Amino acid sequence: MERANDSTFSGFILLGFSNRPHLETALFVVILIIYCLSFVGNGTIILLSIVDAHLHTPMYCFLSNLSFMDLCLTTCTVPQTLANFKGKDKTITYGGCVTQLFIALGLGGVECVLLSVMAYDRYAAVCRPLHYMVIMHPQLCLQLVVTAWLTGFGNSIVHTALTMTLPFCGKNQVDHFFCEVPVMLKLACTNTSINEAELFAVSVFFLVVPLSLILVSYGHITCAVLKIKSAQGRRKAFGTCGSHLMVVIIFFGTLISMYLQPPSSYSQDVNKSIALFYTLVTPLLNPLIYTLRNKEVKGALRRLVRRNRDLRQS
């Protein structure tokens, strides 16, 4: 990068919504509340999945990984965003920008793969219930989780290196509230068509392919649910599947709108709003929709509260 030849380079300036100070004040409060709720919700899922033996199942193994990933994603971007919204200093060091880009991009890839794995898990549970534990045995679950993390961060290493070694020619004003690949490509002062082509190809692999697998899995689940004779059972199953699909559509829809278009066509205000959705709203919705509505989680929470109360009384 050009900064190697410029001793005065001290980092990037994250503009965020600095041209709208009143909006920044309102967003500070909203983002802080959502971050706290997301932290509590996802932290609760991780804790319950560890301490309650009833939740030592493939589904909650994947869900606890999803919650951990969401905690990391929000913690990677939100504290810096809140500091920028509240203070006058909106700079981030070069190393901080590289780290933020690497972690956010890696976790985004992990979530894409993990959501498709979770859809396959639900397919096996609904469509192959008698063979479920044979199909989703512990060794396969571990392999699927490791594959999700390795593919996500393997891709992140490559794209972070390709993006952050581009020449920026002294330009350091990032029109966003965190470092992200499309924004950094737009900042570069050289032809980025090769980078854009590589980003498009990888985005198809991490967005279109997992989304297609998820839709196929839920298509099979829908066919199985339609065969349920009980109307109440069908309503319950469709309600659960509908909730899951809503999270999937929000997450993949926002990412597809960001990554499957050339950076030159970006509307920064729109993309900042989209980025808020997949870095804040989705991590908040995941624990609410996937687990906190489930009887198993509510039961585990009651057992944990009862256990703590008994310990205090003894």
C-alpha positions, 0 to 999 in steps of 0.5 A: 500500500501507498502508506509504506512510502508515506511516513505521515500516514497514520490510518483511515478516517471513518466518516460514517454519518458525520455529515448528519450529527443529529442522526449519529446521536440517535444511532448511538443510542439505538446501536448501543441498545441493540448491541447489549440485547444481542450480547445478552441473547447470544451469550445466553445461548452459548452458556445454556448450550455448554451447561445444559446436557439436554442441549448437547445436540447437533442443532444446538452445537450449530446454534452456539457456534452461530451465537459465538460468531454473531458476538464476535461480528458485533464486537468487531464493528460496534465498539469502534462505531460507537466511539466514532459516533460519540467522539470527534476523533474518527480515525482507525489505524491501518492495522486496526482497519486490516484486523476489522476487515479480516475478522468481519469478512471471515465471520460473514463467510462462516455465517453463510456456510453455517446457515446452510449447514443448519438448514441441512440439519433441519432437513435431516431432522424433519425429513429423515427423523429415524436416521437423524442421529446416524446422519448427524453424528458428532464427528460429522457435526465437528467436521461441518463446523470446522469446515465453515470456520476454515472456509470463511477465514481462508477466504478472508486471508486472501481478500484482505491481502488483495484489498489492503495491498492496493495503492490508495495514493494518500486517500484515507477517508472511508465513507463508511462506519467500518472497513469493508472490502467494497468500500476499500476498493472504491477508495483505491487509486488504481484499476480494481477490475480484477479485484472486483471480478474475484470478489464477485466470484467468491460472493457467488460461492459464499452467497448464492450457493449456500442460499440455493442449498438452504432453499432446496432444504426448506423446499423438502421440509415444506413438502414433508410438513404438508403431509402432516395430518394435524392442522396445528402441527402444520401451522407450528412447523410453517411458523418455525420455518417461516421465522428461519427463512426470514432471518436467512432472507434478511442476512443473504439479501443484504449481503447480496445487495452489497457484494454482487454489484460493482463498487462504482455503482454503490450508493454509500448512504444505502449501503451504510444502512444495509451494513447496519442490518447484517452487523446488528439486526441479524445477530439480534434476530438469530437468538430470538428466532432460532432458540429463545422461542423454543421450549428446549431453551426455555426449559434449560433457562428455568433449570439454570435459574433453579440450580443457581437458586438452590446453590444460594440456599444451600 
